[in-house]
Amino acid sequence: MPPPKTKIYNRAALGPADTRAIAAAFKAGAAAVLPTDTVYGLCAACGAAGALDKLHKIKNNPADKPPQILCSSEQALRLVVPTEVFLRAARLWPGALTIVAAVSPEAKVILGGAATVGLRVPADDFILNVIELCGGPLFATSANMHGAPVCRTPPEVTEVFDGRADIIVLGGEIKNPPSAVIDACGAEIKVIRQGARPLNI
């Protein structure tokens, strides 16, 4: 079976029709590398059949490696149990912050029964527009093969993912650190990983 032909876009040249085409491809089951407000991410629509398995296969990830989910603030409230602790942490969105929280009954279906999930609302109009056009959130994982450094430049992205991903959107070099990660599952917020900005929670 021949490798997929990757459609490559330049973010600076994207028009509304291109963004709609990317969202439609996600709904049809595509996997795409997108520039986000933190790092390049390999993404797939949560509502597409086999999306998570596809991401793991592309990256050679262990099957049980949990993905992050990129979503809108409204979608986040449906994906997790919105406790007081979670809502307090969510005031720091949008931006480079991943919040781990208990999965809602509705979300357990798309997450294969996982008890917790890491969510992020990106501070990026392009990503949020794609999510809105998809009609649902995106699974997201860093753009790299399992165990390898994250791709930060267009040549690195194309070298690894041209022929692996269905779509690549190039957005120049991304030097930003990954998001901070906090755990909002318990009675108090726990910082798992510090990010670029101080966490005042």
FIPAKE-857394 format. One record per residue (C-alpha): residue number from 1; residue in one letter; x, y, z. Coordinates in Angstrom, 2 decimals, padded with zeros to 5 digits, always signed. Layout:
% FIPAKE-857394
+-----+------+---------+---------+---------+
! seq ! type !      px !      py !      pz !
+-----+------+---------+---------+---------+
! NUM !    A !       X !       Y !       Z !
...
+-----+------+---------+---------+---------+
END
This chain:
% FIPAKE-857394
+-----+------+---------+---------+---------+
! seq ! type !      px !      py !      pz !
+-----+------+---------+---------+---------+
!   1 !    M ! +000.00 ! +000.00 ! +000.00 !
!   2 !    P ! +001.57 ! +003.35 ! -001.04 !
!   3 !    P ! +002.08 ! +006.03 ! +001.63 !
!   4 !    P ! -000.54 ! +008.80 ! +001.77 !
!   5 !    K ! +000.02 ! +011.90 ! -000.33 !
!   6 !    T ! +000.42 ! +014.74 ! +002.12 !
!   7 !    K ! -001.27 ! +018.05 ! +001.37 !
!   8 !    I ! +001.01 ! +020.87 ! +002.56 !
!   9 !    Y ! -000.23 ! +024.37 ! +003.36 !
!  10 !    N ! +001.53 ! +027.55 ! +004.42 !
!  11 !    R ! -000.33 ! +029.08 ! +007.36 !
!  12 !    A ! +000.44 ! +032.63 ! +006.24 !
!  13 !    A ! -001.29 ! +031.96 ! +002.91 !
!  14 !    L ! -004.36 ! +030.11 ! +004.24 !
!  15 !    G ! -007.72 ! +031.42 ! +003.12 !
!  16 !    P ! -011.19 ! +030.60 ! +004.49 !
!  17 !    A ! -011.68 ! +027.88 ! +001.89 !
!  18 !    D ! -008.41 ! +026.22 ! +002.96 !
!  19 !    T ! -009.46 ! +026.24 ! +006.61 !
!  20 !    R ! -012.82 ! +024.72 ! +005.71 !
!  21 !    A ! -011.04 ! +022.04 ! +003.66 !
!  22 !    I ! -008.76 ! +021.18 ! +006.61 !
!  23 !    A ! -011.76 ! +020.91 ! +008.95 !
!  24 !    A ! -013.62 ! +018.72 ! +006.45 !
!  25 !    A ! -010.57 ! +016.46 ! +006.16 !
!  26 !    F ! -010.46 ! +016.12 ! +009.95 !
!  27 !    K ! -014.13 ! +015.09 ! +010.01 !
!  28 !    A ! -013.34 ! +012.49 ! +007.34 !
!  29 !    G ! -010.58 ! +010.99 ! +009.50 !
!  30 !    A ! -007.44 ! +012.87 ! +008.45 !
!  31 !    A ! -004.38 ! +013.34 ! +010.65 !
!  32 !    A ! -002.67 ! +016.72 ! +010.36 !
!  33 !    V ! +000.39 ! +018.48 ! +011.71 !
!  34 !    L ! -000.60 ! +021.99 ! +012.80 !
!  35 !    P ! +001.37 ! +024.91 ! +014.25 !
!  36 !    T ! -000.14 ! +025.76 ! +017.63 !
!  37 !    D ! +000.60 ! +028.45 ! +020.20 !
!  38 !    T ! +003.01 ! +026.07 ! +021.95 !
!  39 !    V ! +004.58 ! +023.51 ! +019.57 !
!  40 !    Y ! +003.76 ! +021.78 ! +016.30 !
!  41 !    G ! +001.10 ! +019.17 ! +017.04 !
!  42 !    L ! -000.11 ! +016.04 ! +015.29 !
!  43 !    C ! -003.89 ! +016.18 ! +015.47 !
!  44 !    A ! -007.03 ! +014.25 ! +014.56 !
!  45 !    A ! -010.72 ! +014.86 ! +015.21 !
!  46 !    C ! -012.00 ! +013.18 ! +018.37 !
!  47 !    G ! -015.22 ! +012.30 ! +016.57 !
!  48 !    A ! -013.53 ! +010.48 ! +013.68 !
!  49 !    A ! -013.50 ! +006.67 ! +013.83 !
!  50 !    G ! -010.08 ! +005.28 ! +014.72 !
!  51 !    A ! -008.55 ! +008.75 ! +015.13 !
!  52 !    L ! -006.53 ! +008.00 ! +018.25 !
!  53 !    D ! -005.22 ! +004.69 ! +016.88 !
!  54 !    K ! -004.16 ! +006.53 ! +013.73 !
!  55 !    L ! -002.11 ! +009.08 ! +015.70 !
!  56 !    H ! -000.40 ! +006.34 ! +017.68 !
!  57 !    K ! +000.42 ! +004.43 ! +014.49 !
!  58 !    I ! +001.89 ! +007.50 ! +012.76 !
!  59 !    K ! +004.15 ! +008.28 ! +015.73 !
!  60 !    N ! +004.88 ! +004.69 ! +016.77 !
!  61 !    N ! +003.45 ! +005.58 ! +020.17 !
!  62 !    P ! +002.49 ! +002.94 ! +022.75 !
!  63 !    A ! -001.23 ! +002.22 ! +022.38 !
!  64 !    D ! -001.91 ! +003.33 ! +025.95 !
!  65 !    K ! -000.16 ! +006.71 ! +025.68 !
!  66 !    P ! -002.80 ! +009.35 ! +026.49 !
!  67 !    P ! -003.24 ! +012.28 ! +024.08 !
!  68 !    Q ! -004.03 ! +015.85 ! +024.91 !
!  69 !    I ! -007.29 ! +017.32 ! +023.67 !
!  70 !    L ! -007.48 ! +020.78 ! +022.10 !
!  71 !    C ! -010.94 ! +022.24 ! +022.54 !
!  72 !    S ! -013.01 ! +025.36 ! +023.10 !
!  73 !    S ! -013.96 ! +026.47 ! +026.60 !
!  74 !    E ! -017.54 ! +025.31 ! +026.01 !
!  75 !    Q ! -016.41 ! +021.87 ! +024.84 !
!  76 !    A ! -014.15 ! +021.51 ! +027.89 !
!  77 !    L ! -017.16 ! +021.72 ! +030.20 !
!  78 !    R ! -018.72 ! +018.72 ! +028.42 !
!  79 !    L ! -015.53 ! +016.65 ! +028.37 !
!  80 !    V ! -014.77 ! +016.68 ! +032.10 !
!  81 !    V ! -016.54 ! +016.78 ! +035.44 !
!  82 !    P ! -016.56 ! +020.58 ! +036.03 !
!  83 !    T ! -015.60 ! +020.67 ! +039.70 !
!  84 !    E ! -014.86 ! +023.91 ! +041.54 !
!  85 !    V ! -011.15 ! +023.08 ! +041.33 !
!  86 !    F ! -011.35 ! +022.58 ! +037.56 !
!  87 !    L ! -013.31 ! +025.80 ! +037.04 !
!  88 !    R ! -010.76 ! +027.73 ! +039.08 !
!  89 !    A ! -007.93 ! +026.37 ! +036.92 !
!  90 !    A ! -009.87 ! +027.00 ! +033.71 !
!  91 !    R ! -009.85 ! +030.75 ! +034.39 !
!  92 !    L ! -006.25 ! +030.72 ! +033.11 !
!  93 !    W ! -007.39 ! +029.68 ! +029.61 !
!  94 !    P ! -006.86 ! +030.27 ! +026.77 !
!  95 !    G ! -003.14 ! +029.64 ! +026.48 !
!  96 !    A ! -000.27 ! +027.30 ! +027.23 !
!  97 !    L ! -001.89 ! +025.37 ! +030.06 !
!  98 !    T ! -003.04 ! +021.74 ! +030.05 !
!  99 !    I ! -005.52 ! +020.80 ! +032.77 !
! 100 !    V ! -005.88 ! +017.15 ! +033.74 !
! 101 !    A ! -009.36 ! +016.42 ! +035.04 !
! 102 !    A ! -011.85 ! +013.59 ! +035.57 !
! 103 !    V ! -013.58 ! +012.55 ! +032.36 !
! 104 !    S ! -017.33 ! +013.12 ! +032.01 !
! 105 !    P ! -019.57 ! +010.14 ! +031.16 !
! 106 !    E ! -020.10 ! +011.66 ! +027.70 !
! 107 !    A ! -016.36 ! +011.82 ! +026.99 !
! 108 !    K ! -015.55 ! +008.28 ! +028.17 !
! 109 !    V ! -016.87 ! +006.97 ! +024.86 !
! 110 !    I ! -014.36 ! +008.87 ! +022.72 !
! 111 !    L ! -011.54 ! +008.25 ! +025.20 !
! 112 !    G ! -011.98 ! +004.51 ! +025.36 !
! 113 !    G ! -013.01 ! +004.51 ! +029.01 !
! 114 !    A ! -010.09 ! +006.60 ! +030.32 !
! 115 !    A ! -010.71 ! +008.06 ! +033.78 !
! 116 !    T ! -008.85 ! +011.35 ! +033.21 !
! 117 !    V ! -007.91 ! +013.57 ! +030.29 !
! 118 !    G ! -005.64 ! +016.54 ! +029.66 !
! 119 !    L ! -007.41 ! +019.47 ! +028.01 !
! 120 !    R ! -006.09 ! +022.70 ! +026.55 !
! 121 !    V ! -007.90 ! +025.72 ! +025.10 !
! 122 !    P ! -005.30 ! +027.24 ! +022.74 !
! 123 !    A ! -004.76 ! +030.98 ! +022.38 !
! 124 !    D ! -004.76 ! +030.57 ! +018.61 !
! 125 !    D ! -007.58 ! +031.77 ! +016.36 !
! 126 !    F ! -006.67 ! +029.38 ! +013.53 !
! 127 !    I ! -006.81 ! +026.28 ! +015.75 !
! 128 !    L ! -010.03 ! +027.43 ! +017.44 !
! 129 !    N ! -011.59 ! +028.11 ! +014.03 !
! 130 !    V ! -010.69 ! +024.61 ! +012.84 !
! 131 !    I ! -012.19 ! +023.14 ! +016.03 !
! 132 !    E ! -015.39 ! +025.13 ! +015.50 !
! 133 !    L ! -015.66 ! +024.05 ! +011.86 !
! 134 !    C ! -015.01 ! +020.43 ! +012.86 !
! 135 !    G ! -017.89 ! +020.58 ! +015.30 !
! 136 !    G ! -015.77 ! +018.97 ! +018.00 !
! 137 !    P ! -012.39 ! +018.86 ! +019.74 !
! 138 !    L ! -009.10 ! +017.50 ! +018.43 !
! 139 !    F ! -006.82 ! +014.82 ! +019.79 !
! 140 !    A ! -003.34 ! +016.34 ! +019.83 !
! 141 !    T ! +000.15 ! +015.04 ! +020.47 !
! 142 !    S ! +003.51 ! +016.68 ! +019.88 !
! 143 !    A ! +004.85 ! +016.47 ! +016.32 !
! 144 !    N ! +007.63 ! +013.93 ! +016.67 !
! 145 !    M ! +008.18 ! +010.22 ! +016.43 !
! 146 !    H ! +008.00 ! +008.42 ! +019.77 !
! 147 !    G ! +011.14 ! +009.17 ! +021.77 !
! 148 !    A ! +012.49 ! +011.74 ! +019.28 !
! 149 !    P ! +012.75 ! +015.54 ! +019.73 !
! 150 !    V ! +009.74 ! +017.66 ! +018.85 !
! 151 !    C ! +009.81 ! +019.14 ! +015.34 !
! 152 !    R ! +010.17 ! +022.93 ! +015.57 !
! 153 !    T ! +010.95 ! +024.06 ! +012.00 !
! 154 !    P ! +009.23 ! +023.48 ! +008.64 !
! 155 !    P ! +012.12 ! +021.32 ! +007.32 !
! 156 !    E ! +011.96 ! +019.15 ! +010.44 !
! 157 !    V ! +008.18 ! +018.78 ! +010.14 !
! 158 !    T ! +008.24 ! +017.82 ! +006.47 !
! 159 !    E ! +011.18 ! +015.45 ! +006.87 !
! 160 !    V ! +009.30 ! +013.44 ! +009.52 !
! 161 !    F ! +005.66 ! +013.76 ! +008.47 !
! 162 !    D ! +005.54 ! +014.21 ! +004.69 !
! 163 !    G ! +004.09 ! +010.87 ! +003.60 !
! 164 !    R ! +002.92 ! +010.02 ! +007.12 !
! 165 !    A ! +000.33 ! +012.69 ! +007.92 !
! 166 !    D ! -002.50 ! +013.54 ! +005.53 !
! 167 !    I ! -002.03 ! +017.30 ! +005.97 !
! 168 !    I ! +000.80 ! +019.56 ! +007.10 !
! 169 !    V ! +000.33 ! +023.26 ! +007.87 !
! 170 !    L ! +003.67 ! +025.03 ! +008.09 !
! 171 !    G ! +003.89 ! +028.08 ! +010.32 !
! 172 !    G ! +007.57 ! +028.90 ! +010.52 !
! 173 !    E ! +009.90 ! +028.03 ! +013.38 !
! 174 !    I ! +008.18 ! +027.56 ! +016.73 !
! 175 !    K ! +010.47 ! +028.14 ! +019.71 !
! 176 !    N ! +007.78 ! +028.19 ! +022.41 !
! 177 !    P ! +008.07 ! +025.78 ! +025.36 !
! 178 !    P ! +005.34 ! +023.16 ! +025.84 !
! 179 !    S ! +002.36 ! +023.98 ! +028.01 !
! 180 !    A ! +002.31 ! +023.93 ! +031.77 !
! 181 !    V ! +000.41 ! +020.93 ! +033.14 !
! 182 !    I ! -001.74 ! +020.91 ! +036.26 !
! 183 !    D ! -003.86 ! +018.21 ! +037.89 !
! 184 !    A ! -007.35 ! +019.35 ! +038.85 !
! 185 !    C ! -008.71 ! +015.90 ! +039.75 !
! 186 !    G ! -008.50 ! +016.27 ! +043.52 !
! 187 !    A ! -009.45 ! +018.76 ! +046.20 !
! 188 !    E ! -006.46 ! +020.99 ! +045.38 !
! 189 !    I ! -004.63 ! +021.90 ! +042.18 !
! 190 !    K ! -001.29 ! +020.14 ! +041.73 !
! 191 !    V ! +001.38 ! +021.46 ! +039.36 !
! 192 !    I ! +002.78 ! +018.60 ! +037.25 !
! 193 !    R ! +004.94 ! +020.72 ! +034.93 !
! 194 !    Q ! +005.78 ! +024.40 ! +035.00 !
! 195 !    G ! +005.43 ! +026.28 ! +031.74 !
! 196 !    A ! +006.67 ! +029.56 ! +030.33 !
! 197 !    R ! +004.33 ! +031.72 ! +032.41 !
! 198 !    P ! +003.96 ! +031.66 ! +036.20 !
! 199 !    L ! +000.87 ! +029.84 ! +037.48 !
! 200 !    N ! -001.09 ! +032.10 ! +039.80 !
! 201 !    I ! -003.89 ! +029.80 ! +040.92 !
+-----+------+---------+---------+---------+
END
